[in-house]
Structures are given as C-alpha cells and as structure tokens.
Amino acid sequence: MAAANHSPSSPYSCAKDSGPVIPTTSLVTFLERVQETAFQTYERSKFDHKDFIDLSLKFDLSTTVKAFDEISKTENGSVSTKDFEEFIGKWFKSAGEDLVYVEPMDFETEPYGFLPKVENPEVRAWALEVHGLWKKLSREVSSSVHDHPELHTLLPLPVPGMIPGSRFREVYYWDSYWVIRGLLASKMHETAKAIVTNLISLLDTYGYVLNGARAYYTNRSQPPLLSAMVYEIYNRTGDVDLVKKALPALLKEYQFWNSEIHTMIIHDAENCNHSLNRYYAMWNKPRPEASAIDKRFASKFLNVNEKQKFYRELASTAESGWDFSTRWMRNPSEFTSLSTTTILPVDLNAFTLRMELDIAFFAKIVGDDAIAEDFLTASHTRKKAFNSVFWNENMGQWVDYWLNYGAEPKEPQTWEAQNQNQNVFASNFVPLWIDLFNSDTPLVEKVTRSLQSSGLLCAAGIATSLTNSGHQCRDFPNGWAPIQHMIVEGLWRSASTEARKVARDIAERWIRANYVAYKKTGTMHEKYNVEKCGEYGAGGIYRPQTGFGWSNGVVLTFLEEFGWPKDQNIDCN
Ligand SMILES: OC[C@H]1O[C@H](O[C@H]2O[C@H](CO)[C@@H](O)[C@H](O)[C@H]2O)[C@H](O)[C@@H](O)[C@@H]1O
C-alpha cells in the first residue's frame, strides 16, 4: 500500500521549525508589500505575483517606500487601480529591464554539421527556427545592476547567459542543463561554457548554486546538475581548463548537498546505514516571488510554528524543481499537506550519484587520484543505498522514501517497506539516466517493462504522474521536457533492444507534440499535455509560459540523436 495512505491526520501535529533561515534584502521585503497590494487591486486572472517582485527601483528605496506609504494611507490600506498604476509607472522600471538582450557570441544561422540526421525538410526548417530561438533567450545583466545592485532583485552575473523565457526572466539552475544540451546541438560551445561560468560564480558567492539569479532565490538551490553540465561540455570540447575551474566549485557543491540539512540516515534490514539527500530550503516564510498566494494557502494554520513549517515545505518544493505536485503531498487532495522535507526523493539521489561519478571522472582528468578514488567509493556506497532504500522489486521501479515525522538528521531511521511511496511518478524512472544503472541490461529490461505498464506512457510522451490533481502542474496530464530527456537517454544508452525501441518511440512522440504545438501557436512551451498531441500543458499557480529554454534544448538534443527520415510524417498520428 502507498505510504501516502499511512499518514497521521495532521502532519504538523508535532511540527517544529528549527532549520536555518537566510536573511533577505529590504528591497525584497518592500516588493512583497507592493505585490500584496497588486493582489488586492487586480483580478486574480490578470495578475502574476512574480511581476511585482522583479520590478527595479528608479530612485532609492527609502524615498520609494515613503511615496508608497502615502498612497496606502487609506482606512483599510487599499489603493485604487489608478493610483497603483501611476505609482508603479513613476517609481519603477518594468520587470525585465534589468536584463538586456545580447547577441549570442557564437550563433550562426545554420551552423556547420547541424543535426545531420534530420533529413525531412519540414522538420529541418522547424529545427532551424528552434535553434534561432537562442537569439531571443540570450541576455546579459544590465549595467545598472552592476552599478547599483541595491535597486534590483536581479543578481549580477559575470557573462551573458540564457533565460527560460516569458516570466522566467533570469537564469535558472537546473533548466541550464537542458539549455546547454541544446546549445551543444546548436554548436554554441562558448555560450554553453558561459552558462557554467555564471553558475560557478553563484556557487563561489553563496556556497551553492541558487534556484535562480535573484535576491529572493538565495534561500535555496535546485536539482544539482552542474557536474552534468560540465561533463557534457567536456565530452564535446575536451576543454580541460573548464574541468580545472569547475572541480573546486563542484567539491563545494557536494559539501552543500551532503551537509546536515540536506541529508538523512536510513538504517536498512542488513544493518547498514545510508546517508541520503532530501530537499530542504533555508527559509520559513512565504516565498517572496509568490508571497501573496503563499500567505493565503497558509491561512488555515493558526499557529506560527505550523505556518513556518508549511512555508519551509513550499520553498523546499520549489528547491525540488517539481513545484507543485501530489508527489510531495501526504494527502493528494490537500495542498497544505506538502511534506517535501520528509521525503528522500529518488531523482535527487540519482543527481547526487551522478555528481559523485562526474567528480571522480574530473579528478582523474586533472590527475587527483585520491579524490577520484574517494568519489568512486561514495558512488558505490550510494548505489547500494539505491538498492536497499529506493528499489521496489515488485514494481520494478525506484520509489521515493517517506521519512517518519519529527526525525532529526543525525538519528538513523529504520527502513520500513510501508514508507516507500508506491504511487507512480515519472521520477521513479530517472535513475535509468545514471550509467551505473543503464549499463545493467537485465535491470533496464525489467524497468522498461514496468514503464510500459505504468500508465505514464501517453500519446505525446511521458506523463509526470498518474494523478490528475486539476491544479498541480507537475501531475497528469502534463509532460515536461527534462523528464522525457532523462528517461529516453537512460533507455537509449542501454544495450537492450527493447529499451532502445521504447526510447526512440517516446522521443518521436515528444518531437511530434512539440512540432504540432509550435505550428499551432508559433512558440515553444514550458510543458505539454501528453494526452493530446500538439497541446501545451496547464495548471499551477502561474499561467503556462512560452520560450522555452529546456523544451528547445530537449527537442534539439532528440533531433540530433534520433534524426528524422526524409519521408517520415511529422504530424500527430
Ligand atoms: O514562481 C514559482 C516558481 O517558479 C519557478 O519554478 C518553475 O520554473 C522554473 C523555471 O523554468 C523551473 O526550474 C521549475 O522547475 C518550475 O517549477 C522557480 O524555480 C520556483 O522556485 C518558483 O517558486
């Protein structure tokens, strides 16, 4: 039976909030106030909370706050739409003005050797359009941010980079991996390296790679894929200097993910202890970028401690990159039952396993055999933990492990079968992406059969979960490019004929769905509806976004690997 069904009635009955909290800036606090006023001023459908936290000041903060106090001096603090709009126009630069468009340094309209396996002219023309989107997503931080950082929530970065698109105006951590994969297919190696330079600069400044390059994202990271980015670039370019630059940063990042807040110990049936990772944001207040909404969600908790605990769960879910999903909810129909910090996520641990393997590989390249040895040992230890803690033999999948409430990081928890979450999520198949697993052919064949019968494989790709929660964007019927990519690449790297057939089939479905949606809407989307080929996804606390960095990256990567024959139809079947 699924662990979710074993939950106590209130997950917060003995909630405590003792974790670290990273201070934020006075500007962010003020913009949250502006966002709250916007929330009260506009209709919900016309309002994106993030637009208000991304505003830049035209004048200094204290003068702006005084002016805002003046217009808010009504009895109930409300502001008319006219006064509010005048105030925003007079005192702020628009959201997005802090980043400026920049021509990518190595963009060519049709680079030499571009997607050689794409023979179909229609598909090739579309692929060139998607390639052309890099020009639209390329940005550098404006000089005003460098000269007057106190006027902006945007953080300065040393070199130009790529943004996901639309409301996601700044650089994001894990999105960058698929952006880099696409850039490599587009032969834009220098732009790919620049993205790594920016992420390393965040790591050097903060000790971890931030969720995104904004002051309000300093309280958390995102799925750690920096080592994978460096690996892919090195694989294409053989750039040893990049590896030398990245290795010390990656060692620092490894410490961050294996520090006390991000690790829990599981004691298995064979008497072994396994240290595994979880998401845990250093924040127990509303997420500034969505604070007006978070406060309303939290209003059901009367106790401050319960509210803080819930806010940490919201921010930790944002750290997971899967914000939001029934995956993190003890009660799938109750959003406030989010319990991300009490879950050992199978995909996060696959990423840290990959980090161990990548670091060992890089250490060998730079000639540090001791580090290479240590990290190889760590990867073998973690592989054992995968077998003991996450693997579910009956399902043929690796599944998330639910921790007991109130557990302290240093206290080992005894593994219990009922704590494995047996609900089916696409993340249960992400370990396939790791070579230690995809090189084991019988294992891959078992997992492939499980994927085929899971219900996740749909007309237009892999669904995120089997639950149609109606409002969570990381659930059925939404499909996300990163998930398609990791599972397809894992299956494709194996030696199993059947797994490779499934990989090609999923990639083709995904390409068709992206193509048809592009033809209908003229744009690439953040997520797609996998039930209906050619439709984009929906749900969540913000409107569906376009652009879109990782979707472009995955389509180009799939087209580079699988190609598209001349006579093969590209429409939805
Ligand atoms: O504002 C809401 C949330 O927006 C981001 O999350 C979503 O977009 C990101 C950029 O494409 C993506 O990395 C993430 O997986 C998406 O869920 C942001 O990362 C969240 O922290 C934020 O709360």
The ligand as a MOL file (V3000), in Angstrom:
LIG
                    3D

  0  0  0     0  0            999 V3000
M  V30 BEGIN CTAB
M  V30 COUNTS 23 24 0 0 0
M  V30 BEGIN ATOM
M  V30 1 O 7.3710 31.3020 -9.2610 0
M  V30 2 C 7.0790 29.9760 -8.9930 0
M  V30 3 C 8.2670 29.0740 -9.1430 0
M  V30 4 O 8.8480 29.3020 -10.4260 0
M  V30 5 C 9.9930 28.5420 -10.7060 0
M  V30 6 O 9.6820 27.1910 -10.8950 0
M  V30 7 C 9.2700 26.7960 -12.1350 0
M  V30 8 O 10.0090 27.3720 -13.1960 0
M  V30 9 C 11.4220 27.1350 -13.2050 0
M  V30 10 C 11.9950 27.8180 -14.4110 0
M  V30 11 O 11.5940 27.1610 -15.5980 0
M  V30 12 C 11.7470 25.6450 -13.1670 0
M  V30 13 O 13.1070 25.4780 -12.9060 0
M  V30 14 C 10.9500 24.9580 -12.0620 0
M  V30 15 O 11.1060 23.5520 -12.2010 0
M  V30 16 C 9.4690 25.2950 -12.2240 0
M  V30 17 O 8.7090 24.6370 -11.2650 0
M  V30 18 C 11.0300 28.6400 -9.6040 0
M  V30 19 O 12.0960 27.7750 -9.8420 0
M  V30 20 C 10.4420 28.3290 -8.2580 0
M  V30 21 O 11.4000 28.4480 -7.2690 0
M  V30 22 C 9.3220 29.3010 -8.0390 0
M  V30 23 O 8.7890 29.1330 -6.7640 0
M  V30 END ATOM
M  V30 BEGIN BOND
M  V30 1 1 1 2
M  V30 2 1 2 3
M  V30 3 1 3 4
M  V30 4 1 3 22
M  V30 5 1 4 5
M  V30 6 1 5 6
M  V30 7 1 5 18
M  V30 8 1 6 7
M  V30 9 1 7 8
M  V30 10 1 7 16
M  V30 11 1 8 9
M  V30 12 1 9 10
M  V30 13 1 9 12
M  V30 14 1 10 11
M  V30 15 1 12 13
M  V30 16 1 12 14
M  V30 17 1 14 15
M  V30 18 1 14 16
M  V30 19 1 16 17
M  V30 20 1 18 19
M  V30 21 1 18 20
M  V30 22 1 20 21
M  V30 23 1 20 22
M  V30 24 1 22 23
M  V30 END BOND
M  V30 END CTAB
M  END
